[in-house]
Amino acid sequence: MSRARVARRIATAAAYGGGGLSVLGGAAAGLLLTEVRYARSRLGAGWDDEPPVSDGLYGDAFAPTTGVPWRLAILGDSTAAGYGVHRAGQTPGALLASGLAAVSERAVELHNVALTGARSSDLERQVSLLLTEPGRAPVPDVCVIMIGANDITGRVTPARSVKYLSEAVARLRTAGSQVIVGTCPDLGSVEPVAQPLRWIARRLCHQLAAAQTIAVVELGGRTVSLGALLGPEFAAHPRELFGPDRYHPSAEGYAAAAMAILPTLCDAVGVWPAEERAEAARRERLLPVADAAASAVTEEGTEVSAAESGGRRIPWALVKRRRRRQIGLPAYRSEGPPSELPA
């Protein structure tokens, strides 16, 4: 069965409350989790148990002249939280907030509610923190979600995982937020994972990422394929892009993820430069949503968003392959945003 058909079946099962992993998938997920845990126990954590707190105002130099800051929220798991780095400025949330402030010349107020170890089921709590907790700021202008790896290793069925994500995206969209989802990363690029689990892990992650894309796009959100984008580069530079546990990204790895998401983030709030939008438009394709989702997980630097015709959404999706420079590893060793923005 093609990846597009599998992804569509998972997304449909999520919508109607059914579906599950195959026996092979469940067994593989258990073996994958066991192998990663064993590797991490030998390597040691190598850092503090909690990621640095990154909440706050970024680009405050712009605040006096631009009025109300953008409100950016980060949701998800340890990757979204920035687990593994020592400074707040190295977390993906801080990098995205700094990048958005620089591009828009407008301050950004960042709220990060991501939780280390979170699965998609925790998104309900995280969304509630943003939308209903007393004393919170108004509804975020844009939310970035990074989720999926712990669902794979935790044997959560893909349909259930996508159902939780869909519910979170629907709540945020109804509240008025733009939503961007960095889809399930490629656990096949994790260095301690050996063959044949490496191949199996990649297959499971691709299936979940494609199903996530279908669900998110059909709710009016956007996705960025982190697995396809980061997998080859992380595999080629494991010492630089992975942290001490060889599982979570290093500061350089988080910078790579931020560079992948930043163009979509800026475009979602209408501040990505016109010339860059024109360049992206020349690289667009219009595909059925399931085909777009399947294509995205294997094409480097891919964004998928809903397509419209005559002001109405149609059952197709725009696939954008944004031109992206190769990672220059020395340039990622700063606490601030990357020195070069992707095209």
N, C-alpha and C positions, 0 to 999 in steps of 0.2 A: 504494500500500500504506500502511496506517495506521502511525503512529509506534509503536503498541503491537506490531503484528505485526513490524515491522522490528527493534525492540528484542528481542523474543522470539527472532527468528532469530539475531541476533548472540549473545545469551546462550547459545542452544543450540549454535551453532557453537563458542563458547568452551569449552563443556563437552566437546565431542567433537573439538576440535582442528582445526576447519575454518574456512571463512568468509574474507571479505576486503572491501576497499573496492571500490566501483564505479570505473570509469575516471574518471568525473566527480569522484568523491570524492577519488581519489588526485591528480588534476591540481589540483583546488581546494586541497588541503592544501599542495601544493608552491608554488602561487601565493601562498597565504596566508603561508607561512613567508618567502618572498622579500620580500613587501611589508612584513611586520613588521620583518625584518632591515634593510631599506632605511630605514624610518622611524626605527628606533633608531640607525642609523649617523649620520643627520642630526641627531638630537636629542642624542646623547651619553648615556652611562650615567648621569652625574649623581650617582654615589654609589660607595662602596667595592665591591669585587668580592665580598666575602663578607658574608652577613647576620650580625647580632650573635648571640653565643652566649646562649641563653636558659635553658639547663639550670640547675636549682637548686631550692631550696625556696621556695614561695610561701605566704603566710599563716602565717609561722613564729610569729606571736603566738599562734596556736591550738595549736601543737605541744605545749606542756606539759600542756594539759588534755584533748586529744583522742587522744593516743596515736599510733599508726602513721599516717603521712600517706597520702593517696590517692597512687597511682602513675599518672601520666598520661603517655602517650607520643604524640608527633606524628610522623607519617610523610608522605612525599610529595615534592613538588617545591619550586621556589623560593617559591611562595605559602605553603606550609606552613612553610618555613624562615624566612619573613619578609624575603625579599630586598627591599631598597629603603629600609628604615628604618635609623636610626642608633643607636637605643637598644633594648636587650633588652626593655624593658617595652612596646614598641610592636609586637612580633611577635605573631602570632595565638596561638602557644603560651603566651606569658606572659599574654596577656589571658584566655585560657581557664583557665589555672591560677589566676590571681587571682580570676576570677569564680566558679570552682568552690569555692575556699577561702572566699570571702565568703558564698556561698549555704549551704554545708554547715557553716561555722564549724569547718573542719578543714584542717590544712595539706595542701599538695599538692606532691609531688616530681615535677618535670617533666624528661623526657628527650626531646630533639628530635633525631631521626636523619634528618630530611628533607634532601635534597640539591638544590641549585640545578641546574636542567637535567634532573632525573630524569624518566624515563618509567616507566610501570608495571612494566617489566622490572626496575627497580632495587629494587622492593619486596621481592624475595626477600632481597637483601643487608641491607636495613634491618630486616626482621623478624628475621633471624639475629643482627643486632647486639643486638636487644632480648632475644632468647630464649636465645642460646647463647654470647654473648661472655663470657669469664671476667671475673669482677669486677663484672658488671652486677647491678643490684638485682633483686629477685624480679619475676615476671611482672607487667606493668602491669595495674591494675584496669580501665583503659579506654584505648583507642587511637583517635586521630583521624587519618584519612588524607585528604589533599587531593591529587588526582592527575588527569591527563587531558589538560591543555592541550598538553604536549609530545608526547603521542601523536598528537594531531591534526596539529600542525605538522610532526612527524617522520614522517608517513605510515605510522604503525603501524596495521595493520588493526584495526578495532574488536573483532573476535573475539579476536585475540591480546592486545590491551590488557585486555579483560575477563578473559581467562584468567589473566593475571598477577595482576590484582587479586583474583580469586577465590581463587587459591592463597594469597595473603598473608592474606586474611580468614580462610580456613579454618584456617591455622596458628595465627593469633591466637585464634580462637574455641576451637580444640582445647586451647590452652594455658590457657584460662580467662578471657580478656579480653573485655570488652564492646568492640564495634567500631562506630565512626561514620565514615561516608565522606561528605565534602563532594564531591559529584559534579562532573564536568567543568564548568569555568566557561564563560561565554558569550563566546567570542572575537569575536563580532559586536559587542560593546560597546567593543572596543578602538578608540580614536579614530583612529589612523593607517590603519586598514583601511577602504577605500572600497567602495562598491557596484560591482559585484554581489557581490564577495567577502564583504562584511559579511553578506549574507543567506545565502550558502553556508556561511560559517563558523558562523553560528547554527544552521543545520540540522544540520551535522555534529556540533556540540557537543551539541545536544539528543538526537541519536540515541545518542551514546556515553553521555551521562548516564543516559538511560532504561535502556540495557542494563546499565550499572553497577548501577543500582538493583535490577534483577531479580536479578542474581547475588548482591549483598550481602544482600538481604532473604531470599533462599532459603537463605542460610548462617547466618541468625539475627542478622545485623547490622542497622544502621539507616543511612539516608541522609538528607542534608539537601541540598536543591536550591540550590546557590549560583548557578548560572547564571541561573535565573528570578528569584531574589531580588535579586541584585546588578546584573544587566544594566540594567534601566531606571534605577536610581538612579545607577549609574556613568555611563550615557549622559547623564543629566541634569546631573551634576556632575563632568565629566571632570577639571577643574583641581584639584578638591579630593580626589577619590577615587582618581585615578591618580597614580603617581609621575612623576618627570621624564622617564622613557622612554615615558610614555603607554601602557605595557603592563602593568607590575606595579602593584599597589595602593600607595597612599600609607599613612601611618599611619592616616588617617581611613578608608581603604578596608579595611584590616585590622581596624579596630574594627568596621566593619559586618559583616564576615565572622564575627568572633567573636560578635557579638550574635545572628547567625543560628544558630550551632551551639550556643551555651551552654545553651539550654533542653533540647535533646536530650541533651547531655553530662550535665547534672545529673539528668535523668530516667533515663538509663541506669544510674546508680549509686544511684537511689532517693532523691535529696535535693531534687528540684524541689518547691516548696511545694504542698501538697494543693489549695489553692484554684486554683492555676495549672493543675494537672493536671485539675481538674474543668472549667475553662474550655476546655482543649484537647479534652477528651472530648466537649464539646458541638459541637465543630467537626470531629469525626472522620467519615470515610467508610470503608466496607469495600468493597474492590474486588478483582477478580482482579489478581494481581501485575503482569502486563504492563500492564493498564489503569492501575493505580496509578502505575507508573513513567512512563508516557506523560503522565499528568495532572500529575505532580509537576514536570516540567521547565518547564511553562508556568504554574504557579500559585505566586504569591509566598509565600515563607515555609513551604515544604512539607517535612514529615518523612514518611518511609515506613518502616514496620517490619512485621515478621511478625505475622500474626494467629493466634490460638489458639482452640480450642474443646474444652472438657473436658480441658484440660491438654495437648492435642496440637496441633502446628502444622498449619494447613490451607493449601491453595494460594491464599490470599487475603492481602491486605495492608491494614494500617491507614494511612490517609492523614490526617495531621494538619496543618491550616492554623492555625498558631499566630498569634494576634493580635500584631501588631508595630507599634510606633510608627514614624513617619517619622524619618529621620535628622536630628538637629539638629547641623549641621556644627560649630559652635563647641564643643559638648560633647565632641567626639572629639579635641581637641587636648591631651590629657593623656597622661602616660606610663602611667598605671594603667588599670584596666578602665573601661568606659563608665559614666557617672554614673547611667544608668537601665538597668535590666534589662528585656528584652522580656517580654511576657506570653505 
